[in-house]
């Protein structure tokens, strides 16, 4: 064997090794790509031409800046793998992804938007009454509001009146104008006086309380005395109502 034949043999072996290494690398890349596509439902749907996962008229529920809104799937585009969703005032297009899946799930069991204990204020014929959200039923998105006198009312998610009574007690002004107060100015029973919140200075966060004799006093929004004065009016009303009931029962006994 000549020297040139030995050199040619070595070169051919080197080329074979390079080719084998290249093939191995290409095979590894292809295998990883197949595994990635197999692990990605979104890519698999795109490659297979998207299948419609949600039927037309399926309800969705989504939070926008203005609040939560209910919509309905109107149509499906298999080419773009998108759904057109119709809301009361517009329609929007969504990709078939995790966001849409959450919107469908939220419509099946809508999340609670108003927390337990949320303070509310509602004006009745006898004045303003404070209450709070005491329970929530996800099956029909209904809330129970319990007032300071123990009475209850039911509201549904999205009700205009429900939004209003929550807004009445929203920061920075949690006490609406006209909310009554009860304050002890001395040690005798007759030194208790009923007043009402007459104004609110939002810039300085100050409430003004006015009494029947024209006297006014100012309290900061975080003043615990103001909270006590508002609480005291409910004690006053409850005791007064109990006395009236006892009087009626005594009169009925004669």
ZADO-1210 file (C-alpha; in nm, 4 decimals, padded with zeros to 6 digits):
<atoms>
<atom x="00.0000" y="00.0000" z="00.0000" code="UNK" pos="1"/>
<atom x="00.1394" y="00.3361" z="-00.0997" code="UNK" pos="2"/>
<atom x="00.1540" y="00.6464" z="00.1175" code="UNK" pos="3"/>
<atom x="-00.1078" y="00.8147" z="-00.0984" code="UNK" pos="4"/>
<atom x="-00.3527" y="00.5270" z="-00.0523" code="UNK" pos="5"/>
<atom x="-00.3145" y="00.5457" z="00.3257" code="UNK" pos="6"/>
<atom x="-00.3814" y="00.9224" z="00.3208" code="UNK" pos="7"/>
<atom x="-00.6916" y="00.8777" z="00.1024" code="UNK" pos="8"/>
<atom x="-00.8239" y="00.6112" z="00.3399" code="UNK" pos="9"/>
<atom x="-00.7813" y="00.8371" z="00.6421" code="UNK" pos="10"/>
<atom x="-00.9573" y="01.1270" z="00.4654" code="UNK" pos="11"/>
<atom x="-01.2548" y="00.9087" z="00.3738" code="UNK" pos="12"/>
<atom x="-01.2878" y="00.7941" z="00.7368" code="UNK" pos="13"/>
<atom x="-01.2793" y="01.1523" z="00.8601" code="UNK" pos="14"/>
<atom x="-01.5523" y="01.2493" z="00.6139" code="UNK" pos="15"/>
<atom x="-01.7663" y="00.9563" z="00.7274" code="UNK" pos="16"/>
<atom x="-01.7244" y="01.0621" z="01.0928" code="UNK" pos="17"/>
<atom x="-01.8251" y="01.4201" z="01.0110" code="UNK" pos="18"/>
<atom x="-02.1282" y="01.3013" z="00.8169" code="UNK" pos="19"/>
<atom x="-02.2333" y="01.0723" z="01.1003" code="UNK" pos="20"/>
<atom x="-02.1956" y="01.3528" z="01.3550" code="UNK" pos="21"/>
<atom x="-02.4018" y="01.5864" z="01.1365" code="UNK" pos="22"/>
<atom x="-02.6756" y="01.3280" z="01.0920" code="UNK" pos="23"/>
<atom x="-02.6820" y="01.2657" z="01.4663" code="UNK" pos="24"/>
<atom x="-02.7171" y="01.6378" z="01.5334" code="UNK" pos="25"/>
<atom x="-02.9975" y="01.6770" z="01.2793" code="UNK" pos="26"/>
<atom x="-03.1771" y="01.3759" z="01.4223" code="UNK" pos="27"/>
<atom x="-03.1535" y="01.5236" z="01.7748" code="UNK" pos="28"/>
<atom x="-03.2957" y="01.8603" z="01.6585" code="UNK" pos="29"/>
<atom x="-03.5812" y="01.6907" z="01.4746" code="UNK" pos="30"/>
<atom x="-03.6645" y="01.4728" z="01.7755" code="UNK" pos="31"/>
<atom x="-03.6727" y="01.7738" z="02.0077" code="UNK" pos="32"/>
<atom x="-03.8973" y="01.9623" z="01.7658" code="UNK" pos="33"/>
<atom x="-04.1419" y="01.6720" z="01.7505" code="UNK" pos="34"/>
<atom x="-04.1455" y="01.6469" z="02.1307" code="UNK" pos="35"/>
<atom x="-04.2062" y="02.0253" z="02.1620" code="UNK" pos="36"/>
<atom x="-04.4990" y="02.0206" z="01.9199" code="UNK" pos="37"/>
<atom x="-04.6457" y="01.7159" z="02.0895" code="UNK" pos="38"/>
<atom x="-04.6244" y="01.8918" z="02.4278" code="UNK" pos="39"/>
<atom x="-04.7880" y="02.2125" z="02.3007" code="UNK" pos="40"/>
<atom x="-05.1661" y="02.1861" z="02.2422" code="UNK" pos="41"/>
<atom x="-05.1662" y="02.5298" z="02.0842" code="UNK" pos="42"/>
<atom x="-04.9005" y="02.4380" z="01.8216" code="UNK" pos="43"/>
<atom x="-05.0585" y="02.0980" z="01.7644" code="UNK" pos="44"/>
<atom x="-05.3957" y="02.2623" z="01.6950" code="UNK" pos="45"/>
<atom x="-05.2323" y="02.5135" z="01.4598" code="UNK" pos="46"/>
<atom x="-05.0547" y="02.2383" z="01.2645" code="UNK" pos="47"/>
<atom x="-05.3641" y="02.0211" z="01.2464" code="UNK" pos="48"/>
<atom x="-05.5859" y="02.3190" z="01.1514" code="UNK" pos="49"/>
<atom x="-05.7586" y="02.4319" z="01.4694" code="UNK" pos="50"/>
<atom x="-06.0440" y="02.2341" z="01.6124" code="UNK" pos="51"/>
<atom x="-06.3296" y="02.4201" z="01.7807" code="UNK" pos="52"/>
<atom x="-06.3141" y="02.3465" z="02.1522" code="UNK" pos="53"/>
<atom x="-06.6007" y="02.5737" z="02.2598" code="UNK" pos="54"/>
<atom x="-06.9434" y="02.5647" z="02.0993" code="UNK" pos="55"/>
<atom x="-07.1166" y="02.8720" z="01.9629" code="UNK" pos="56"/>
<atom x="-07.3269" y="03.0512" z="02.2288" code="UNK" pos="57"/>
<atom x="-07.0894" y="02.9389" z="02.5049" code="UNK" pos="58"/>
<atom x="-07.0910" y="03.2076" z="02.7747" code="UNK" pos="59"/>
<atom x="-06.7750" y="03.3855" z="02.8870" code="UNK" pos="60"/>
<atom x="-06.7050" y="03.6228" z="03.1749" code="UNK" pos="61"/>
<atom x="-06.4233" y="03.8784" z="03.1697" code="UNK" pos="62"/>
<atom x="-06.3036" y="04.1720" z="03.3787" code="UNK" pos="63"/>
<atom x="-06.2459" y="04.5027" z="03.1980" code="UNK" pos="64"/>
<atom x="-06.1449" y="04.8390" z="03.3474" code="UNK" pos="65"/>
<atom x="-06.5145" y="04.9260" z="03.3838" code="UNK" pos="66"/>
<atom x="-06.5941" y="04.6010" z="03.5662" code="UNK" pos="67"/>
<atom x="-06.6986" y="04.2411" z="03.4869" code="UNK" pos="68"/>
<atom x="-06.8987" y="04.1724" z="03.1723" code="UNK" pos="69"/>
<atom x="-07.0705" y="03.8646" z="03.0342" code="UNK" pos="70"/>
<atom x="-07.0313" y="03.7708" z="02.6678" code="UNK" pos="71"/>
<atom x="-07.1107" y="03.4844" z="02.4319" code="UNK" pos="72"/>
<atom x="-06.9109" y="03.3028" z="02.1644" code="UNK" pos="73"/>
<atom x="-07.0618" y="03.4035" z="01.8334" code="UNK" pos="74"/>
<atom x="-06.8330" y="03.2257" z="01.5847" code="UNK" pos="75"/>
<atom x="-06.5076" y="03.0335" z="01.5373" code="UNK" pos="76"/>
<atom x="-06.2351" y="03.0823" z="01.2736" code="UNK" pos="77"/>
<atom x="-06.0423" y="02.7549" z="01.2169" code="UNK" pos="78"/>
<atom x="-05.7846" y="02.9261" z="00.9957" code="UNK" pos="79"/>
<atom x="-05.6765" y="03.1768" z="01.2592" code="UNK" pos="80"/>
<atom x="-05.7768" y="02.9596" z="01.5564" code="UNK" pos="81"/>
<atom x="-05.9770" y="03.2506" z="01.7015" code="UNK" pos="82"/>
<atom x="-06.3205" y="03.3031" z="01.8532" code="UNK" pos="83"/>
<atom x="-06.5430" y="03.6065" z="01.8067" code="UNK" pos="84"/>
<atom x="-06.7181" y="03.6963" z="02.1308" code="UNK" pos="85"/>
<atom x="-07.0218" y="03.9200" z="02.1410" code="UNK" pos="86"/>
<atom x="-07.0782" y="04.1566" z="02.4344" code="UNK" pos="87"/>
<atom x="-07.3754" y="04.3863" z="02.4885" code="UNK" pos="88"/>
<atom x="-07.2076" y="04.6844" z="02.3232" code="UNK" pos="89"/>
<atom x="-06.9299" y="04.5331" z="02.1083" code="UNK" pos="90"/>
<atom x="-06.7602" y="04.2204" z="01.9813" code="UNK" pos="91"/>
<atom x="-06.3986" y="04.1113" z="02.0309" code="UNK" pos="92"/>
<atom x="-06.1743" y="03.8411" z="01.8842" code="UNK" pos="93"/>
<atom x="-05.9733" y="03.6106" z="02.1116" code="UNK" pos="94"/>
<atom x="-05.7122" y="03.3448" z="02.0406" code="UNK" pos="95"/>
<atom x="-05.7697" y="02.9925" z="02.1678" code="UNK" pos="96"/>
<atom x="-05.5406" y="03.0252" z="02.4689" code="UNK" pos="97"/>
<atom x="-05.5327" y="03.0245" z="02.8500" code="UNK" pos="98"/>
<atom x="-05.7071" y="03.3632" z="02.8745" code="UNK" pos="99"/>
<atom x="-06.0099" y="03.2359" z="02.6826" code="UNK" pos="100"/>
<atom x="-06.0127" y="02.9157" z="02.8892" code="UNK" pos="101"/>
<atom x="-06.0325" y="03.1248" z="03.2084" code="UNK" pos="102"/>
<atom x="-06.3136" y="03.3380" z="03.0646" code="UNK" pos="103"/>
<atom x="-06.5151" y="03.0236" z="02.9911" code="UNK" pos="104"/>
<atom x="-06.4410" y="02.8812" z="03.3370" code="UNK" pos="105"/>
<atom x="-06.5385" y="03.2058" z="03.5093" code="UNK" pos="106"/>
<atom x="-06.8717" y="03.2049" z="03.3257" code="UNK" pos="107"/>
<atom x="-06.9385" y="02.8514" z="03.4493" code="UNK" pos="108"/>
<atom x="-06.8753" y="02.9604" z="03.8092" code="UNK" pos="109"/>
<atom x="-06.8392" y="03.3407" z="03.8248" code="UNK" pos="110"/>
<atom x="-06.5862" y="03.4652" z="04.0810" code="UNK" pos="111"/>
<atom x="-06.7030" y="03.6738" z="04.3756" code="UNK" pos="112"/>
<atom x="-06.6438" y="04.0394" z="04.2895" code="UNK" pos="113"/>
<atom x="-06.7540" y="04.2007" z="04.6171" code="UNK" pos="114"/>
<atom x="-06.5765" y="04.0856" z="04.9327" code="UNK" pos="115"/>
<atom x="-06.7479" y="03.9759" z="05.2515" code="UNK" pos="116"/>
<atom x="-06.7795" y="04.2630" z="05.4961" code="UNK" pos="117"/>
<atom x="-06.7846" y="04.5327" z="05.2266" code="UNK" pos="118"/>
<atom x="-06.9500" y="04.8366" z="05.3827" code="UNK" pos="119"/>
<atom x="-07.2614" y="04.9837" z="05.2177" code="UNK" pos="120"/>
<atom x="-07.4964" y="05.2766" z="05.2814" code="UNK" pos="121"/>
<atom x="-07.8575" y="05.2922" z="05.1663" code="UNK" pos="122"/>
<atom x="-08.1145" y="05.5656" z="05.2205" code="UNK" pos="123"/>
<atom x="-08.4559" y="05.4517" z="05.3428" code="UNK" pos="124"/>
<atom x="-08.7623" y="05.6568" z="05.4346" code="UNK" pos="125"/>
<atom x="-08.6322" y="05.6907" z="05.7934" code="UNK" pos="126"/>
<atom x="-08.2794" y="05.7930" z="05.6910" code="UNK" pos="127"/>
<atom x="-07.9452" y="05.6382" z="05.5981" code="UNK" pos="128"/>
<atom x="-07.8707" y="05.2849" z="05.7133" code="UNK" pos="129"/>
<atom x="-07.5322" y="05.1179" z="05.7198" code="UNK" pos="130"/>
<atom x="-07.4837" y="04.7537" z="05.6292" code="UNK" pos="131"/>
<atom x="-07.2308" y="04.5085" z="05.4903" code="UNK" pos="132"/>
<atom x="-07.2092" y="04.2168" z="05.2497" code="UNK" pos="133"/>
<atom x="-07.2646" y="03.9054" z="05.4593" code="UNK" pos="134"/>
<atom x="-07.2856" y="03.6213" z="05.2039" code="UNK" pos="135"/>
<atom x="-07.2508" y="03.5276" z="04.8365" code="UNK" pos="136"/>
<atom x="-07.4153" y="03.2558" z="04.6248" code="UNK" pos="137"/>
<atom x="-07.2025" y="03.1707" z="04.3162" code="UNK" pos="138"/>
<atom x="-07.4831" y="02.9724" z="04.1505" code="UNK" pos="139"/>
<atom x="-07.6805" y="03.2889" z="04.0728" code="UNK" pos="140"/>
<atom x="-07.4231" y="03.5577" z="04.1669" code="UNK" pos="141"/>
<atom x="-07.6416" y="03.6902" z="04.4463" code="UNK" pos="142"/>
<atom x="-07.5306" y="03.8765" z="04.7589" code="UNK" pos="143"/>
<atom x="-07.6984" y="03.9197" z="05.0950" code="UNK" pos="144"/>
<atom x="-07.6634" y="04.2622" z="05.2580" code="UNK" pos="145"/>
<atom x="-07.7255" y="04.2750" z="05.6315" code="UNK" pos="146"/>
<atom x="-07.8138" y="04.6116" z="05.7903" code="UNK" pos="147"/>
<atom x="-07.7335" y="04.7318" z="06.1407" code="UNK" pos="148"/>
<atom x="-08.0897" y="04.6570" z="06.2577" code="UNK" pos="149"/>
<atom x="-08.0591" y="04.2921" z="06.1503" code="UNK" pos="150"/>
<atom x="-08.2724" y="04.3201" z="05.8362" code="UNK" pos="151"/>
<atom x="-08.1428" y="04.1773" z="05.5078" code="UNK" pos="152"/>
<atom x="-08.1757" y="04.2390" z="05.1360" code="UNK" pos="153"/>
<atom x="-08.0660" y="04.0377" z="04.8316" code="UNK" pos="154"/>
<atom x="-07.8798" y="04.1878" z="04.5374" code="UNK" pos="155"/>
<atom x="-07.7347" y="04.0429" z="04.2208" code="UNK" pos="156"/>
<atom x="-07.3967" y="04.1024" z="04.0579" code="UNK" pos="157"/>
<atom x="-07.4250" y="04.3994" z="03.8242" code="UNK" pos="158"/>
<atom x="-07.7405" y="04.5505" z="03.9799" code="UNK" pos="159"/>
<atom x="-07.7257" y="04.9285" z="03.9492" code="UNK" pos="160"/>
<atom x="-07.8651" y="04.9751" z="04.2999" code="UNK" pos="161"/>
<atom x="-07.6085" y="04.7340" z="04.4419" code="UNK" pos="162"/>
<atom x="-07.3295" y="04.9342" z="04.2785" code="UNK" pos="163"/>
<atom x="-07.4809" y="05.2555" z="04.4150" code="UNK" pos="164"/>
<atom x="-07.5030" y="05.1465" z="04.7790" code="UNK" pos="165"/>
<atom x="-07.1416" y="05.0229" z="04.7642" code="UNK" pos="166"/>
<atom x="-07.0308" y="05.3519" z="04.6095" code="UNK" pos="167"/>
<atom x="-07.2152" y="05.5399" z="04.8880" code="UNK" pos="168"/>
<atom x="-06.9665" y="05.3969" z="05.1383" code="UNK" pos="169"/>
<atom x="-06.6546" y="05.4021" z="04.9204" code="UNK" pos="170"/>
<atom x="-06.3384" y="05.5888" z="05.0103" code="UNK" pos="171"/>
<atom x="-06.2572" y="05.8650" z="05.0593" code="UNK" pos="172"/>
<atom x="-06.6103" y="05.9606" z="05.1748" code="UNK" pos="173"/>
<atom x="-06.7497" y="05.6562" z="05.3540" code="UNK" pos="174"/>
<atom x="-07.0342" y="05.8485" z="05.5244" code="UNK" pos="175"/>
<atom x="-07.2878" y="06.0069" z="05.2862" code="UNK" pos="176"/>
<atom x="-07.4246" y="06.3546" z="05.3579" code="UNK" pos="177"/>
<atom x="-07.7198" y="06.3169" z="05.5940" code="UNK" pos="178"/>
<atom x="-07.5908" y="06.0209" z="05.7969" code="UNK" pos="179"/>
<atom x="-07.7016" y="06.0770" z="06.1565" code="UNK" pos="180"/>
<atom x="-07.4787" y="06.0787" z="06.4629" code="UNK" pos="181"/>
<atom x="-07.5365" y="06.0652" z="06.8386" code="UNK" pos="182"/>
<atom x="-07.3011" y="06.2351" z="07.0826" code="UNK" pos="183"/>
<atom x="-07.2817" y="06.2768" z="07.4599" code="UNK" pos="184"/>
<atom x="-07.1880" y="06.6343" z="07.5549" code="UNK" pos="185"/>
<atom x="-07.2130" y="06.5770" z="07.9286" code="UNK" pos="186"/>
<atom x="-07.2889" y="06.3348" z="08.2075" code="UNK" pos="187"/>
<atom x="-07.6686" y="06.3651" z="08.2120" code="UNK" pos="188"/>
<atom x="-07.9039" y="06.1710" z="07.9847" code="UNK" pos="189"/>
<atom x="-08.0340" y="06.4922" z="07.8311" code="UNK" pos="190"/>
<atom x="-07.6818" y="06.5814" z="07.7219" code="UNK" pos="191"/>
<atom x="-07.7033" y="06.3337" z="07.4304" code="UNK" pos="192"/>
<atom x="-07.7719" y="06.5069" z="07.0995" code="UNK" pos="193"/>
<atom x="-07.8587" y="06.3816" z="06.7541" code="UNK" pos="194"/>
<atom x="-07.6691" y="06.5396" z="06.4654" code="UNK" pos="195"/>
<atom x="-07.5994" y="06.4630" z="06.1044" code="UNK" pos="196"/>
<atom x="-07.3095" y="06.4842" z="05.8611" code="UNK" pos="197"/>
<atom x="-07.3648" y="06.8079" z="05.6745" code="UNK" pos="198"/>
<atom x="-07.0567" y="06.8262" z="05.4514" code="UNK" pos="199"/>
<atom x="-06.7318" y="06.6588" z="05.3560" code="UNK" pos="200"/>
<atom x="-06.4072" y="06.8292" z="05.2569" code="UNK" pos="201"/>
<atom x="-06.2447" y="06.5752" z="05.0250" code="UNK" pos="202"/>
<atom x="-05.9225" y="06.7734" z="04.9914" code="UNK" pos="203"/>
<atom x="-05.8579" y="06.7708" z="05.3677" code="UNK" pos="204"/>
<atom x="-06.0603" y="06.4556" z="05.4455" code="UNK" pos="205"/>
<atom x="-06.2762" y="06.6386" z="05.7019" code="UNK" pos="206"/>
<atom x="-06.6438" y="06.5804" z="05.7923" code="UNK" pos="207"/>
<atom x="-06.8671" y="06.8487" z="05.9389" code="UNK" pos="208"/>
<atom x="-07.1424" y="06.7410" z="06.1806" code="UNK" pos="209"/>
<atom x="-07.4350" y="06.9727" z="06.2427" code="UNK" pos="210"/>
<atom x="-07.6827" y="06.9610" z="06.5328" code="UNK" pos="211"/>
<atom x="-08.0419" y="07.0810" z="06.5614" code="UNK" pos="212"/>
<atom x="-07.9413" y="07.3899" z="06.7580" code="UNK" pos="213"/>
<atom x="-07.7119" y="07.4985" z="06.4747" code="UNK" pos="214"/>
<atom x="-07.3890" y="07.3982" z="06.6456" code="UNK" pos="215"/>
<atom x="-07.1334" y="07.2365" z="06.4120" code="UNK" pos="216"/>
<atom x="-06.8203" y="07.0333" z="06.4767" code="UNK" pos="217"/>
<atom x="-06.5480" y="06.8963" z="06.2501" code="UNK" pos="218"/>
<atom x="-06.3876" y="06.5512" z="06.2509" code="UNK" pos="219"/>
<atom x="-06.1159" y="06.3932" z="06.0413" code="UNK" pos="220"/>
<atom x="-06.2221" y="06.0847" z="05.8466" code="UNK" pos="221"/>
<atom x="-06.0068" y="05.8556" z="06.0621" code="UNK" pos="222"/>
<atom x="-06.1211" y="06.0053" z="06.3952" code="UNK" pos="223"/>
<atom x="-06.2460" y="05.7138" z="06.6114" code="UNK" pos="224"/>
<atom x="-06.4888" y="05.9504" z="06.7888" code="UNK" pos="225"/>
<atom x="-06.6767" y="06.0023" z="06.4625" code="UNK" pos="226"/>
<atom x="-06.7056" y="05.6253" z="06.4183" code="UNK" pos="227"/>
<atom x="-06.8387" y="05.5981" z="06.7755" code="UNK" pos="228"/>
<atom x="-07.0941" y="05.8740" z="06.7079" code="UNK" pos="229"/>
<atom x="-07.2194" y="05.6929" z="06.3975" code="UNK" pos="230"/>
<atom x="-07.2372" y="05.3617" z="06.5877" code="UNK" pos="231"/>
<atom x="-07.4197" y="05.5280" z="06.8768" code="UNK" pos="232"/>
<atom x="-07.7125" y="05.6358" z="06.6584" code="UNK" pos="233"/>
<atom x="-07.7936" y="05.2703" z="06.5849" code="UNK" pos="234"/>
<atom x="-07.7881" y="05.1865" z="06.9557" code="UNK" pos="235"/>
<atom x="-08.0201" y="05.4815" z="07.0108" code="UNK" pos="236"/>
<atom x="-08.2624" y="05.3637" z="06.7403" code="UNK" pos="237"/>
<atom x="-08.2619" y="05.0028" z="06.8610" code="UNK" pos="238"/>
<atom x="-08.3280" y="05.1023" z="07.2227" code="UNK" pos="239"/>
<atom x="-08.6000" y="05.3447" z="07.1136" code="UNK" pos="240"/>
<atom x="-08.7658" y="05.0772" z="06.9010" code="UNK" pos="241"/>
<atom x="-08.7510" y="04.8238" z="07.1841" code="UNK" pos="242"/>
<atom x="-08.9140" y="05.0757" z="07.4201" code="UNK" pos="243"/>
<atom x="-09.1908" y="05.1401" z="07.1682" code="UNK" pos="244"/>
<atom x="-09.2522" y="04.7664" z="07.1326" code="UNK" pos="245"/>
<atom x="-09.2657" y="04.7203" z="07.5107" code="UNK" pos="246"/>
<atom x="-09.5100" y="05.0126" z="07.5412" code="UNK" pos="247"/>
<atom x="-09.7304" y="04.8664" z="07.2696" code="UNK" pos="248"/>
<atom x="-09.7327" y="04.5274" z="07.4435" code="UNK" pos="249"/>
<atom x="-09.8227" y="04.6871" z="07.7786" code="UNK" pos="250"/>
<atom x="-10.1010" y="04.8929" z="07.6229" code="UNK" pos="251"/>
<atom x="-10.2322" y="04.5854" z="07.4461" code="UNK" pos="252"/>
<atom x="-10.2526" y="04.4023" z="07.7788" code="UNK" pos="253"/>
<atom x="-10.5089" y="04.6422" z="07.9243" code="UNK" pos="254"/>
</atoms>
